[in-house]
């Protein structure tokens, strides 16, 4: 169900591997060059992500907009990982993270 999609690219003579994991709905994670990007973390109440452990690695969390089904687990994962949240003002306001974390 959560099959990673892997692609190999060459950047500046160096081979890099990208891993993409789809969690369902709008949520997915990308790992590239040792960095973990998490997009629209909607995990805990997402029926497609029932088997997913909320302890997801994240260096950056990117939120597209402030709808509930795109921001639900943002604060919990950001607190757990120390990830920087990248979002528009409305999403930052609803997630209730201090400006230094966004």
Secondary structure, DSSP 8 states (H G I E B T S, - for coil): ----EEEEEEETTEEEEEEEEEEETTEEEEEETTEEEEES---TT-GGGTT--S----SEEE-----HHHHTTHHHHHHHH--EEE--HHHHHHHT--GGG-
